[in-house]
Amino acid sequence: MKALNWIGWVSGGIGIILIVLGTISGLTGKDILPINHVVNYFNMGNSFFLITIALFIVVNRCECNKK
């Protein structure tokens, strides 16, 4: 379960980085990554946040059953 916890934190970090890149790209008007629209950064960040939430729910449910 420790590996899933780390994967959850990494996924959350990637989501935050994508949101920051989308904000910077929207403010400057330049493409940072080869992504055409700023909204796509936020869609990808949202997907990583959903993965993070799902992993933390799985980890917490499994730890509750062990006690």
Phi and psi restraints in degrees (range 20) as a CNS / XPLOR table:
assign (resid 1 and name C) (resid 2 and name N)
       (resid 2 and name CA) (resid 2 and name C) 1.0 -66.3 20.0 2
assign (resid 2 and name N) (resid 2 and name CA)
       (resid 2 and name C) (resid 3 and name N) 1.0 -34.9 20.0 2
assign (resid 2 and name C) (resid 3 and name N)
       (resid 3 and name CA) (resid 3 and name C) 1.0 -66.6 20.0 2
assign (resid 3 and name N) (resid 3 and name CA)
       (resid 3 and name C) (resid 4 and name N) 1.0 -40.6 20.0 2
assign (resid 3 and name C) (resid 4 and name N)
       (resid 4 and name CA) (resid 4 and name C) 1.0 -65.0 20.0 2
assign (resid 4 and name N) (resid 4 and name CA)
       (resid 4 and name C) (resid 5 and name N) 1.0 -34.8 20.0 2
assign (resid 4 and name C) (resid 5 and name N)
       (resid 5 and name CA) (resid 5 and name C) 1.0 -64.8 20.0 2
assign (resid 5 and name N) (resid 5 and name CA)
       (resid 5 and name C) (resid 6 and name N) 1.0 -43.8 20.0 2
assign (resid 5 and name C) (resid 6 and name N)
       (resid 6 and name CA) (resid 6 and name C) 1.0 -65.0 20.0 2
assign (resid 6 and name N) (resid 6 and name CA)
       (resid 6 and name C) (resid 7 and name N) 1.0 -41.1 20.0 2
assign (resid 6 and name C) (resid 7 and name N)
       (resid 7 and name CA) (resid 7 and name C) 1.0 -62.5 20.0 2
assign (resid 7 and name N) (resid 7 and name CA)
       (resid 7 and name C) (resid 8 and name N) 1.0 -37.2 20.0 2
assign (resid 7 and name C) (resid 8 and name N)
       (resid 8 and name CA) (resid 8 and name C) 1.0 -62.6 20.0 2
assign (resid 8 and name N) (resid 8 and name CA)
       (resid 8 and name C) (resid 9 and name N) 1.0 -44.6 20.0 2
assign (resid 8 and name C) (resid 9 and name N)
       (resid 9 and name CA) (resid 9 and name C) 1.0 -65.6 20.0 2
assign (resid 9 and name N) (resid 9 and name CA)
       (resid 9 and name C) (resid 10 and name N) 1.0 -40.4 20.0 2
assign (resid 9 and name C) (resid 10 and name N)
       (resid 10 and name CA) (resid 10 and name C) 1.0 -64.6 20.0 2
assign (resid 10 and name N) (resid 10 and name CA)
       (resid 10 and name C) (resid 11 and name N) 1.0 -42.1 20.0 2
assign (resid 10 and name C) (resid 11 and name N)
       (resid 11 and name CA) (resid 11 and name C) 1.0 -62.6 20.0 2
assign (resid 11 and name N) (resid 11 and name CA)
       (resid 11 and name C) (resid 12 and name N) 1.0 -41.2 20.0 2
assign (resid 11 and name C) (resid 12 and name N)
       (resid 12 and name CA) (resid 12 and name C) 1.0 -64.0 20.0 2
assign (resid 12 and name N) (resid 12 and name CA)
       (resid 12 and name C) (resid 13 and name N) 1.0 -39.4 20.0 2
assign (resid 12 and name C) (resid 13 and name N)
       (resid 13 and name CA) (resid 13 and name C) 1.0 -64.5 20.0 2
assign (resid 13 and name N) (resid 13 and name CA)
       (resid 13 and name C) (resid 14 and name N) 1.0 -41.3 20.0 2
assign (resid 13 and name C) (resid 14 and name N)
       (resid 14 and name CA) (resid 14 and name C) 1.0 -64.1 20.0 2
assign (resid 14 and name N) (resid 14 and name CA)
       (resid 14 and name C) (resid 15 and name N) 1.0 -39.2 20.0 2
assign (resid 14 and name C) (resid 15 and name N)
       (resid 15 and name CA) (resid 15 and name C) 1.0 -61.8 20.0 2
assign (resid 15 and name N) (resid 15 and name CA)
       (resid 15 and name C) (resid 16 and name N) 1.0 -42.8 20.0 2
assign (resid 15 and name C) (resid 16 and name N)
       (resid 16 and name CA) (resid 16 and name C) 1.0 -64.5 20.0 2
assign (resid 16 and name N) (resid 16 and name CA)
       (resid 16 and name C) (resid 17 and name N) 1.0 -42.2 20.0 2
assign (resid 16 and name C) (resid 17 and name N)
       (resid 17 and name CA) (resid 17 and name C) 1.0 -61.7 20.0 2
assign (resid 17 and name N) (resid 17 and name CA)
       (resid 17 and name C) (resid 18 and name N) 1.0 -41.6 20.0 2
assign (resid 17 and name C) (resid 18 and name N)
       (resid 18 and name CA) (resid 18 and name C) 1.0 -65.6 20.0 2
assign (resid 18 and name N) (resid 18 and name CA)
       (resid 18 and name C) (resid 19 and name N) 1.0 -38.7 20.0 2
assign (resid 18 and name C) (resid 19 and name N)
       (resid 19 and name CA) (resid 19 and name C) 1.0 -64.2 20.0 2
assign (resid 19 and name N) (resid 19 and name CA)
       (resid 19 and name C) (resid 20 and name N) 1.0 -41.9 20.0 2
assign (resid 19 and name C) (resid 20 and name N)
       (resid 20 and name CA) (resid 20 and name C) 1.0 -65.4 20.0 2
assign (resid 20 and name N) (resid 20 and name CA)
       (resid 20 and name C) (resid 21 and name N) 1.0 -42.9 20.0 2
assign (resid 20 and name C) (resid 21 and name N)
       (resid 21 and name CA) (resid 21 and name C) 1.0 -62.9 20.0 2
assign (resid 21 and name N) (resid 21 and name CA)
       (resid 21 and name C) (resid 22 and name N) 1.0 -38.5 20.0 2
assign (resid 21 and name C) (resid 22 and name N)
       (resid 22 and name CA) (resid 22 and name C) 1.0 -65.2 20.0 2
assign (resid 22 and name N) (resid 22 and name CA)
       (resid 22 and name C) (resid 23 and name N) 1.0 -39.1 20.0 2
assign (resid 22 and name C) (resid 23 and name N)
       (resid 23 and name CA) (resid 23 and name C) 1.0 -65.4 20.0 2
assign (resid 23 and name N) (resid 23 and name CA)
       (resid 23 and name C) (resid 24 and name N) 1.0 -45.2 20.0 2
assign (resid 23 and name C) (resid 24 and name N)
       (resid 24 and name CA) (resid 24 and name C) 1.0 -63.4 20.0 2
assign (resid 24 and name N) (resid 24 and name CA)
       (resid 24 and name C) (resid 25 and name N) 1.0 -42.9 20.0 2
assign (resid 24 and name C) (resid 25 and name N)
       (resid 25 and name CA) (resid 25 and name C) 1.0 -65.0 20.0 2
assign (resid 25 and name N) (resid 25 and name CA)
       (resid 25 and name C) (resid 26 and name N) 1.0 -37.1 20.0 2
assign (resid 25 and name C) (resid 26 and name N)
       (resid 26 and name CA) (resid 26 and name C) 1.0 -69.0 20.0 2
assign (resid 26 and name N) (resid 26 and name CA)
       (resid 26 and name C) (resid 27 and name N) 1.0 -37.5 20.0 2
assign (resid 26 and name C) (resid 27 and name N)
       (resid 27 and name CA) (resid 27 and name C) 1.0 -74.5 20.0 2
assign (resid 27 and name N) (resid 27 and name CA)
       (resid 27 and name C) (resid 28 and name N) 1.0 -36.9 20.0 2
assign (resid 27 and name C) (resid 28 and name N)
       (resid 28 and name CA) (resid 28 and name C) 1.0 -89.4 20.0 2
assign (resid 28 and name N) (resid 28 and name CA)
       (resid 28 and name C) (resid 29 and name N) 1.0 -24.5 20.0 2
assign (resid 28 and name C) (resid 29 and name N)
       (resid 29 and name CA) (resid 29 and name C) 1.0 81.1 20.0 2
assign (resid 29 and name N) (resid 29 and name CA)
       (resid 29 and name C) (resid 30 and name N) 1.0 7.7 20.0 2
assign (resid 29 and name C) (resid 30 and name N)
       (resid 30 and name CA) (resid 30 and name C) 1.0 -108.7 20.0 2
assign (resid 30 and name N) (resid 30 and name CA)
       (resid 30 and name C) (resid 31 and name N) 1.0 152.0 20.0 2
assign (resid 30 and name C) (resid 31 and name N)
       (resid 31 and name CA) (resid 31 and name C) 1.0 -84.5 20.0 2
assign (resid 31 and name N) (resid 31 and name CA)
       (resid 31 and name C) (resid 32 and name N) 1.0 121.5 20.0 2
assign (resid 31 and name C) (resid 32 and name N)
       (resid 32 and name CA) (resid 32 and name C) 1.0 -83.2 20.0 2
assign (resid 32 and name N) (resid 32 and name CA)
       (resid 32 and name C) (resid 33 and name N) 1.0 -50.9 20.0 2
assign (resid 32 and name C) (resid 33 and name N)
       (resid 33 and name CA) (resid 33 and name C) 1.0 -104.1 20.0 2
assign (resid 33 and name N) (resid 33 and name CA)
       (resid 33 and name C) (resid 34 and name N) 1.0 166.5 20.0 2
assign (resid 33 and name C) (resid 34 and name N)
       (resid 34 and name CA) (resid 34 and name C) 1.0 -73.4 20.0 2
assign (resid 34 and name N) (resid 34 and name CA)
       (resid 34 and name C) (resid 35 and name N) 1.0 61.6 20.0 2
assign (resid 34 and name C) (resid 35 and name N)
       (resid 35 and name CA) (resid 35 and name C) 1.0 -120.2 20.0 2
assign (resid 35 and name N) (resid 35 and name CA)
       (resid 35 and name C) (resid 36 and name N) 1.0 127.5 20.0 2
assign (resid 35 and name C) (resid 36 and name N)
       (resid 36 and name CA) (resid 36 and name C) 1.0 -74.7 20.0 2
assign (resid 36 and name N) (resid 36 and name CA)
       (resid 36 and name C) (resid 37 and name N) 1.0 -39.8 20.0 2
assign (resid 36 and name C) (resid 37 and name N)
       (resid 37 and name CA) (resid 37 and name C) 1.0 -117.5 20.0 2
assign (resid 37 and name N) (resid 37 and name CA)
       (resid 37 and name C) (resid 38 and name N) 1.0 144.3 20.0 2
assign (resid 37 and name C) (resid 38 and name N)
       (resid 38 and name CA) (resid 38 and name C) 1.0 -65.2 20.0 2
assign (resid 38 and name N) (resid 38 and name CA)
       (resid 38 and name C) (resid 39 and name N) 1.0 -32.1 20.0 2
assign (resid 38 and name C) (resid 39 and name N)
       (resid 39 and name CA) (resid 39 and name C) 1.0 -61.4 20.0 2
assign (resid 39 and name N) (resid 39 and name CA)
       (resid 39 and name C) (resid 40 and name N) 1.0 -30.2 20.0 2
assign (resid 39 and name C) (resid 40 and name N)
       (resid 40 and name CA) (resid 40 and name C) 1.0 -64.1 20.0 2
assign (resid 40 and name N) (resid 40 and name CA)
       (resid 40 and name C) (resid 41 and name N) 1.0 -31.3 20.0 2
assign (resid 40 and name C) (resid 41 and name N)
       (resid 41 and name CA) (resid 41 and name C) 1.0 -61.4 20.0 2
assign (resid 41 and name N) (resid 41 and name CA)
       (resid 41 and name C) (resid 42 and name N) 1.0 -43.6 20.0 2
assign (resid 41 and name C) (resid 42 and name N)
       (resid 42 and name CA) (resid 42 and name C) 1.0 -72.4 20.0 2
assign (resid 42 and name N) (resid 42 and name CA)
       (resid 42 and name C) (resid 43 and name N) 1.0 -32.9 20.0 2
assign (resid 42 and name C) (resid 43 and name N)
       (resid 43 and name CA) (resid 43 and name C) 1.0 -65.4 20.0 2
assign (resid 43 and name N) (resid 43 and name CA)
       (resid 43 and name C) (resid 44 and name N) 1.0 -42.4 20.0 2
assign (resid 43 and name C) (resid 44 and name N)
       (resid 44 and name CA) (resid 44 and name C) 1.0 -67.2 20.0 2
assign (resid 44 and name N) (resid 44 and name CA)
       (resid 44 and name C) (resid 45 and name N) 1.0 -41.3 20.0 2
assign (resid 44 and name C) (resid 45 and name N)
       (resid 45 and name CA) (resid 45 and name C) 1.0 -61.2 20.0 2
assign (resid 45 and name N) (resid 45 and name CA)
       (resid 45 and name C) (resid 46 and name N) 1.0 -40.6 20.0 2
assign (resid 45 and name C) (resid 46 and name N)
       (resid 46 and name CA) (resid 46 and name C) 1.0 -62.0 20.0 2
assign (resid 46 and name N) (resid 46 and name CA)
       (resid 46 and name C) (resid 47 and name N) 1.0 -40.0 20.0 2
assign (resid 46 and name C) (resid 47 and name N)
       (resid 47 and name CA) (resid 47 and name C) 1.0 -63.3 20.0 2
assign (resid 47 and name N) (resid 47 and name CA)
       (resid 47 and name C) (resid 48 and name N) 1.0 -42.1 20.0 2
assign (resid 47 and name C) (resid 48 and name N)
       (resid 48 and name CA) (resid 48 and name C) 1.0 -66.5 20.0 2
assign (resid 48 and name N) (resid 48 and name CA)
       (resid 48 and name C) (resid 49 and name N) 1.0 -36.0 20.0 2
assign (resid 48 and name C) (resid 49 and name N)
       (resid 49 and name CA) (resid 49 and name C) 1.0 -65.8 20.0 2
assign (resid 49 and name N) (resid 49 and name CA)
       (resid 49 and name C) (resid 50 and name N) 1.0 -37.5 20.0 2
assign (resid 49 and name C) (resid 50 and name N)
       (resid 50 and name CA) (resid 50 and name C) 1.0 -66.2 20.0 2
assign (resid 50 and name N) (resid 50 and name CA)
       (resid 50 and name C) (resid 51 and name N) 1.0 -39.0 20.0 2
assign (resid 50 and name C) (resid 51 and name N)
       (resid 51 and name CA) (resid 51 and name C) 1.0 -62.3 20.0 2
assign (resid 51 and name N) (resid 51 and name CA)
       (resid 51 and name C) (resid 52 and name N) 1.0 -41.8 20.0 2
assign (resid 51 and name C) (resid 52 and name N)
       (resid 52 and name CA) (resid 52 and name C) 1.0 -60.9 20.0 2
assign (resid 52 and name N) (resid 52 and name CA)
       (resid 52 and name C) (resid 53 and name N) 1.0 -47.2 20.0 2
assign (resid 52 and name C) (resid 53 and name N)
       (resid 53 and name CA) (resid 53 and name C) 1.0 -62.7 20.0 2
assign (resid 53 and name N) (resid 53 and name CA)
       (resid 53 and name C) (resid 54 and name N) 1.0 -43.9 20.0 2
assign (resid 53 and name C) (resid 54 and name N)
       (resid 54 and name CA) (resid 54 and name C) 1.0 -62.2 20.0 2
assign (resid 54 and name N) (resid 54 and name CA)
       (resid 54 and name C) (resid 55 and name N) 1.0 -42.1 20.0 2
assign (resid 54 and name C) (resid 55 and name N)
       (resid 55 and name CA) (resid 55 and name C) 1.0 -66.1 20.0 2
assign (resid 55 and name N) (resid 55 and name CA)
       (resid 55 and name C) (resid 56 and name N) 1.0 -40.3 20.0 2
assign (resid 55 and name C) (resid 56 and name N)
       (resid 56 and name CA) (resid 56 and name C) 1.0 -67.8 20.0 2
assign (resid 56 and name N) (resid 56 and name CA)
       (resid 56 and name C) (resid 57 and name N) 1.0 -34.2 20.0 2
assign (resid 56 and name C) (resid 57 and name N)
       (resid 57 and name CA) (resid 57 and name C) 1.0 -65.6 20.0 2
assign (resid 57 and name N) (resid 57 and name CA)
       (resid 57 and name C) (resid 58 and name N) 1.0 -43.7 20.0 2
assign (resid 57 and name C) (resid 58 and name N)
       (resid 58 and name CA) (resid 58 and name C) 1.0 -62.3 20.0 2
assign (resid 58 and name N) (resid 58 and name CA)
       (resid 58 and name C) (resid 59 and name N) 1.0 -44.9 20.0 2
assign (resid 58 and name C) (resid 59 and name N)
       (resid 59 and name CA) (resid 59 and name C) 1.0 -63.9 20.0 2
assign (resid 59 and name N) (resid 59 and name CA)
       (resid 59 and name C) (resid 60 and name N) 1.0 -43.9 20.0 2
assign (resid 59 and name C) (resid 60 and name N)
       (resid 60 and name CA) (resid 60 and name C) 1.0 -69.6 20.0 2
assign (resid 60 and name N) (resid 60 and name CA)
       (resid 60 and name C) (resid 61 and name N) 1.0 -36.6 20.0 2
assign (resid 60 and name C) (resid 61 and name N)
       (resid 61 and name CA) (resid 61 and name C) 1.0 -65.7 20.0 2
assign (resid 61 and name N) (resid 61 and name CA)
       (resid 61 and name C) (resid 62 and name N) 1.0 -41.6 20.0 2
assign (resid 61 and name C) (resid 62 and name N)
       (resid 62 and name CA) (resid 62 and name C) 1.0 -69.0 20.0 2
assign (resid 62 and name N) (resid 62 and name CA)
       (resid 62 and name C) (resid 63 and name N) 1.0 -36.6 20.0 2
assign (resid 62 and name C) (resid 63 and name N)
       (resid 63 and name CA) (resid 63 and name C) 1.0 -70.4 20.0 2
assign (resid 63 and name N) (resid 63 and name CA)
       (resid 63 and name C) (resid 64 and name N) 1.0 -31.0 20.0 2
assign (resid 63 and name C) (resid 64 and name N)
       (resid 64 and name CA) (resid 64 and name C) 1.0 -69.7 20.0 2
assign (resid 64 and name N) (resid 64 and name CA)
       (resid 64 and name C) (resid 65 and name N) 1.0 -34.6 20.0 2
assign (resid 64 and name C) (resid 65 and name N)
       (resid 65 and name CA) (resid 65 and name C) 1.0 -72.2 20.0 2
assign (resid 65 and name N) (resid 65 and name CA)
       (resid 65 and name C) (resid 66 and name N) 1.0 -24.7 20.0 2
assign (resid 65 and name C) (resid 66 and name N)
       (resid 66 and name CA) (resid 66 and name C) 1.0 -75.2 20.0 2
assign (resid 66 and name N) (resid 66 and name CA)
       (resid 66 and name C) (resid 67 and name N) 1.0 -26.0 20.0 2
